[in-house]
Amino acid sequence: MGFGLWSLVAPRFARRDRKSHEVPVIVRPATQGDGARCAEIYLVARRLAFSWHDAETFALEDFHRAIEDQEVWVADRHGVVVGFVSFHRPENLIDNLFIDPPWQRQGLGSRLLETAHTMLGDPARLHCLIANRPARAFYERNGWVAERSNRDGTDPYIVFRK
């Protein structure tokens, strides 16, 4: 099973807007056709980000369980999904934010995060695993404030609010 050759090649050949230095992307609601690509991103990004877990414990099928009853928006670069965010409106909770690793650190996570926050309104919340220091720093840079932590279970997390 491949993880999409395009996800590995596209960043090397992507033209950037010389004025804004941002990768031109469209943030849009996900369609049913985006599911397989989002599942690939979810698998690969979690295997890299959650290095304290055995990578083999993650599977493509995890994505569909993770987004059940959630709204999903994607970052689309010329028809190729390069990231996604999912959220649960009744709880004002952003549940997942994942960017294809070659596309990380290009502002896409911030755009998706802001889209979800705009859709949910204030106050919105999200959970971030305590062990995931890069993600915690990312949320703090984007103006999210740690509200409380939950240290029960195998993956303690922080609840952020904005």
C-alpha positions as CSV (number, residue, x, y, z in Angstrom):
1,M,0.0,0.0,0.0
2,G,1.5,3.4,-1.0
3,F,1.1,6.6,0.8
4,G,0.7,8.7,-2.3
5,L,3.8,9.4,-4.4
6,W,2.4,12.9,-4.9
7,S,2.7,13.7,-1.2
8,L,6.4,13.0,-1.4
9,V,7.1,14.7,-4.7
10,A,4.8,17.7,-4.6
11,P,6.6,19.8,-2.0
12,R,9.9,19.7,-4.0
13,F,8.2,21.0,-7.1
14,A,5.6,23.3,-5.6
15,R,5.9,26.9,-6.9
16,R,5.5,29.5,-4.2
17,D,4.0,32.9,-4.7
18,R,7.1,35.1,-4.6
19,K,5.1,37.9,-3.0
20,S,3.5,36.1,-0.1
21,H,5.9,33.1,0.3
22,E,2.9,31.0,1.1
23,V,2.0,27.8,-0.6
24,P,-1.3,28.6,-2.5
25,V,-3.9,26.4,-1.0
26,I,-7.7,26.3,-0.7
27,V,-9.3,25.5,2.6
28,R,-12.6,23.8,1.9
29,P,-15.1,21.3,3.5
30,A,-13.9,17.7,2.9
31,T,-15.8,15.6,0.4
32,Q,-16.3,11.8,0.5
33,G,-13.5,11.5,-2.1
34,D,-11.0,13.1,0.3
35,G,-11.3,10.3,2.9
36,A,-8.5,8.0,1.6
37,R,-6.0,10.9,1.4
38,C,-6.9,12.2,4.8
39,A,-6.5,8.7,6.2
40,E,-3.0,8.5,4.7
41,I,-2.0,11.8,6.2
42,Y,-3.5,10.8,9.6
43,L,-1.4,7.6,9.6
44,V,1.9,9.0,8.4
45,A,1.7,12.2,10.6
46,R,0.8,10.3,13.7
47,R,3.6,7.8,13.2
48,L,6.1,10.7,13.1
49,A,4.6,12.9,15.7
50,F,3.8,10.3,18.3
51,S,7.3,8.7,18.4
52,W,6.7,7.4,21.9
53,H,4.2,4.9,20.5
54,D,5.0,1.8,18.4
55,A,4.3,3.0,14.8
56,E,2.6,-0.3,14.0
57,T,-0.2,0.4,16.5
58,F,-1.5,3.0,14.0
59,A,-3.6,2.0,11.0
60,L,-5.4,3.6,8.1
61,E,-8.7,2.6,9.5
62,D,-8.1,4.7,12.6
63,F,-9.1,7.9,10.6
64,H,-12.7,7.0,10.1
65,R,-13.2,6.2,13.8
66,A,-11.4,9.5,14.7
67,I,-13.7,11.7,12.7
68,E,-17.0,10.0,13.4
69,D,-19.7,12.7,13.9
70,Q,-17.3,15.5,13.1
71,E,-17.0,18.1,10.4
72,V,-13.8,17.9,8.4
73,W,-12.1,20.6,6.4
74,V,-9.1,20.1,4.2
75,A,-6.2,22.1,2.8
76,D,-6.2,21.5,-1.0
77,R,-3.2,22.3,-3.2
78,H,-4.2,21.9,-6.8
79,G,-6.6,19.1,-6.1
80,V,-4.3,17.3,-3.7
81,V,-5.2,17.2,0.0
82,V,-2.2,18.2,2.1
83,G,-3.8,18.5,5.5
84,F,-7.1,18.4,7.4
85,V,-8.8,19.6,10.6
86,S,-11.9,18.0,12.2
87,F,-14.1,19.4,14.9
88,H,-17.2,18.6,16.8
89,R,-19.6,21.5,16.9
90,P,-21.8,20.5,19.9
91,E,-18.7,20.5,22.1
92,N,-16.9,23.4,20.4
93,L,-14.0,21.0,20.2
94,I,-11.2,20.7,17.6
95,D,-10.3,17.1,17.6
96,N,-7.8,16.5,14.9
97,L,-5.3,18.7,13.0
98,F,-2.8,16.9,10.8
99,I,-0.6,18.1,7.9
100,D,1.2,15.9,5.5
101,P,4.8,16.0,6.9
102,P,6.4,17.4,3.7
103,W,4.0,20.3,3.9
104,Q,4.4,21.1,7.6
105,R,5.8,24.5,8.7
106,Q,4.3,26.4,5.8
107,G,1.3,28.0,7.5
108,L,-1.2,25.3,6.6
109,G,-1.8,24.2,10.2
110,S,-2.5,27.7,11.3
111,R,-4.9,28.3,8.4
112,L,-6.8,25.1,9.2
113,L,-6.8,25.9,12.9
114,E,-8.2,29.4,12.3
115,T,-10.9,28.0,10.0
116,A,-12.0,25.5,12.6
117,H,-12.0,28.3,15.3
118,T,-14.0,30.6,13.1
119,M,-16.6,27.8,12.4
120,L,-16.9,27.0,16.1
121,G,-16.7,30.5,17.6
122,D,-15.6,31.3,21.2
123,P,-14.8,29.6,23.3
124,A,-13.3,26.8,21.3
125,R,-11.2,24.0,22.9
126,L,-8.8,21.3,21.8
127,H,-6.8,18.6,23.4
128,C,-3.1,18.2,22.9
129,L,-1.0,15.3,24.2
130,I,1.5,16.5,26.8
131,A,4.3,14.5,25.2
132,N,3.7,16.3,21.9
133,R,5.9,19.4,22.6
134,P,6.0,20.7,19.0
135,A,2.2,20.7,18.9
136,R,1.9,22.4,22.2
137,A,4.3,25.1,21.1
138,F,2.3,25.5,17.8
139,Y,-1.0,26.0,19.6
140,E,0.6,28.5,22.0
141,R,2.1,30.5,19.1
142,N,-1.4,30.6,17.6
143,G,-2.9,32.2,20.7
144,W,-4.3,29.1,22.4
145,V,-4.1,29.1,26.2
146,A,-3.7,26.0,28.4
147,E,-6.8,25.7,30.5
148,R,-6.2,22.4,32.4
149,S,-4.6,19.0,32.0
150,N,-5.7,15.5,32.3
151,R,-3.0,13.1,33.4
152,D,-5.2,10.0,33.7
153,G,-4.6,7.2,31.2
154,T,-1.8,6.3,29.0
155,D,-1.7,9.6,27.0
156,P,-2.1,12.6,29.3
157,Y,-3.2,15.7,27.6
158,I,-3.7,19.5,27.9
159,V,-7.0,21.2,27.2
160,F,-6.3,24.4,25.3
161,R,-8.9,27.2,24.9
162,K,-9.3,30.3,22.6
